[in-house]
Amino acid sequence: MSEPTKEYLFAKAELCTKLARQQEEREEIAEALRNIERANRAMARIFNLEEECVDCGRPLAECEADEEDCGQMKEGDNE
């Protein structure tokens, strides 16, 4: 699979941010925080920032690509 384009990542960041705002208004805080994290990961990939996952230590881009293998994923979070 090829790397996503910057346009795709920017659109993903915008969508995740929009969803997070809607979830915040509905007081779905946990879901809103997950979407903010997704938006941050997308923006980090656009700017090639090497942020690491706080749970597994891998680059966030790898965690996003394989979230089921990451310690950040909680039981029942199969999105």
N, C-alpha and C positions, 0 to 999 in steps of 0.2 A: 504494500500500500504506500502511495506517495505521501509526502508531507503536505498538510493542509496549507492553503495559501493564506497570506496575511488578510485578505478580504474575508475569507471564511472565518478565521480566528476573530477578527474584529466583529463580524456579525454575531458570532457565538457569544462574545463578551457582552455585546449590547442586549441580546436576547436574555442571557442569564441575569443581567442587571435589571432588566424590565420585570422579569419573573420574580426576582427577589423583592422588588418594591411592592408588587402585588401581594406576594406572600406576607410581607411585613404588615401591610394594611389588614390582612386577614388574620394576623397574629400567628402565622405559621413560621415561627422564628427559626427552628432547626432547618427547615427546607430553604428558607431565605438565606441562611448562612452558607449552606451547601452551594447555592447558586452564586453567591458572591465569591466563594472559593473557586468555582469553575470559571467565572469571569476573570479572576486574578490570574489563574493558570493560563488562560487564553492570551491575556495581555502580556504575560511573562514570555510566552513563546513568540509573540510578535517581536518583542524587543530582545529576544535571546538572553533573557536573564536566567541565570543558573540557580534558581531557588531550589532548596531541598525540602522534601517531605519531612515533617517533624516526627512522624511515626516510623518510617522505614528508611529514611536517609537517602533515598533515590531522588534524582531530579524530578521536580513536579511534573514535567512533561511526560516522563515515564509512568508516573502514578496515574495521570489522567488517561494514558493509553491503556493501562491495565489496572483499573481501579479495584477489581476483585482481588488482586494479589497484594493490595496495599493495606497497611494497618489502619489507614484512615477510614476505610469502609467498615461500617458497623453492621452487625447482623440485621438482615432485613432491608438493607439499602440497595438492593439489586435494581438499579435504574438502567 
